Amino acid sequence: MQPLILLHGWGFNGSVWDSLLPELQNNFAVTVIDLPGYRSRPKVGGMTLGEMAEDVAEQVPESAVWLGWSLGGQVALQAALNWPDKVSKLILVGSTPRFVQGGGWREAIKQKVLDDFGKALIRSRETTIGRFLTLQMLGAKMSGESRELIKKLKLSLSEPPLNGTLEAGLQVLNETDLRPYLGSIKQPAHWIMGERDQLVPYSAGEIAAGQMESGTFTVIEGAAHAPFLSHREQFMEEVIRFGR
């Protein structure tokens, strides 16, 4: 089966994918990766984007599909640039080449918004993640199943990252700008964005896809920053269709 690498976003860990694993494992040879500093994985060097991408690349087979959510998407993009033999395709979920406005880029949040969110997460991770997960479900009906999923996710995310991990990740989100390199990425790349995403406007994925040699884009109506949680069926259809 086609190897599939799953990369979580900032503040979370690989357990965020747990509810999707049974179906994904029926279609792919899945490897869930914790980024450096999460779930007791050691940090690497200065915790730069390049160092995180290298750390992941050393753990995975060649010619894999890399699916990255948010910060994980930027790690996947960097790996496609630096270790192209490791990456056959990219699936980029709620991700962006640049998280903050600036340099002529308006398809992003303001610096202060990201900084305030980061400070809240660092100060009270459990409360902030709980609120964040609830917001992701607002695009869908909050069924008993949705509430149970949020409860399980909060439990699975109870182990905090190592000291300094969140701060280093926030710096990467603040400083990374991959726009100049998108045209150099040759692998097919599919951007899956949420229509109601308040952290990464869906237009960021649309523009980025248009700047890539083999970029495609889809927006999931009603979804926010985590469409794989709120709109699982549509999300899985996109992943299976593109990844296999």
Secondary structure, 3 states (H helix, E strand, C coil): CCEEEEECCCCCCHHHHHHHHHHHHCCCEEEEECCCCCCCCCCCCCCCHHHHHHHHHCCCCCCEEEEEECHHHHHHHHHHHHCHHHEEEEEEECCCCCCECECCECCCECHHHHHHHHHHHHHCHHHHHHHHHHHHCCCCCCCHHHHHHHHHHHHHCCCCCCCCHHHHHHHHHHHCCCHHHHHHCCCCEEEEEECCCCCCCHHHHHHHHHCCCCEEEEEECCCCCCHHHHCHHHHHHHHHHHHC
